[in-house]
Amino acid sequence: LKEFMVRNTYIYPPEPSMRIISDIFAFTSENMPKFNSISISGYHMQEAGATQVQELAFTIADGMEYVKYGVASGLDIDKFAGRLSFFFAIGMNFFMEIAKLRAARVLWHRVMTKLGAQDERSKMLRTHCQTSGVSLTEQDPYNNVMRTTIEAMAAMLGGTQSLHTNALDEAIALPTDFSARIARNTQLVIQEETGMCNVVDPLGGSYYVESLTQQLVDKAWEIIERVEADGGMAKAVAAGWPKAMIEEASAGRAARVDRKEDVIVGVNKYRKDNEDPIEILDVDNVAVREAQIRRIEQVKAGRDEAACRAALDALREGARGTDNLLGLAVECARKRATLGEISQAMEDVFGRYGTNPTPVKGIYGGAYDGDVHWAGLIDGVHAIERRMGRRPKLFVAKMGQ
């Protein structure tokens, strides 16, 4: 569901996508009972600009929707809910991130109790965390070592079960062996040298942390109740308001950074006169692509083509009917169908989902209300529009890796 809100890497429409989730629950609970069936992600929401409250609320609401779909398909809630896992971002708002993880456990227990779970393991929130990518900076990148360390400590103090620490150069390129080793050792130093891992919930009882946790629980629950009033997260996503809420938060944050109200050291304050060069990993994307094409060609050349086509046809028929799609996809893989072929077989039935996004307006500009420089910029845009018959166009391209 978060793909439709922030990440936009969806293929199929929401309803068949939710069916795939239910089929994953059914297949894994029957055939792989110790497998973590899905990871319910809020990470990409915060990376897209969501506040901690929004990330928390929409992630729990997503999980709630997945469970409801699983139960509606005939599954016993306690057969699959205990293997669900979560994935949260950990940004630079230190105490807020700690409180967010604590609040998430409260909310998930509340939600699962409401949905009828009996097994206490079904009500336990297990989560992986990753330090923030959006907090990393290209400018003065060695500051990112401190940022990642602070975020890793917040994740640990909040009670994460596992952790990914980003490398110092990931705002520029894929990490080098040097930067990856520093990221890995950040975890090891916290784990082995600080004693922080020797106690459960080390900040429990702190007035500030407990108060902040309760505030997050209450504010997130208000959003979850709005989602439920709309008929669930799938319908809320279709209505578009969660996406708009996140985009508004993102635009507001961008304006505060540009106005230097939110400080980013080395970017909008304490900047260096000249940036020092940094060694980065150079990847030959053309060579990587050509090597992958050769591998796919080798797989296709060595497979039983008739058996592969039969498995893909069975997957299409299953998509039209009610057969378990994951089981059929596994059979396609055993016949050496490629991921692209498996995906295309389902797309032949479900179609490809397309949207016409409505950008938010007035949030960024509203922060500059009364600013003479902003007013001059707006006047300049109008002058170009009068002269050329259209507004100026801005081309944005992501270069490199």
Buried (B, 14 or more C-beta within 10 A) or exposed (E): BBBBBBBEEBBBBBEBBBBBBBBBBBBBBEEEEEEEBBEBBBBBBBBBBBBBBBBBBBBBBBBBBBBBBBBEBEBBBBBBBBBBBBBBBBBBBBBBBBBBBBBBBBBBBBBBEEBEBEBEEBBBBBBBBBBBBBBBBBBBBEBBBEBBBBBBBBBBBBBBEEBBBBBBBBBBBBBBEEBBEBBEEBBEEBBEEEEEEEEEBBBEEBEEBBEBBBBBBEBBBEBBEBBBEBEBBBBBBBEBBBBBBBBBBBBBBBBBBEEEEBEBBBBBEEEEEEEEEBEBBEEEEEEEEEEEEEEEEEEBEEBEEEBBBBBBEBBBEBBEEEEBBBBBBBBBBEBBBBEEBBBBBBBEBBEEBEEEEEEBEEBBBEBBEEEEEBEEEEEEEEEEEEEEEEEEEEEEEEEEE
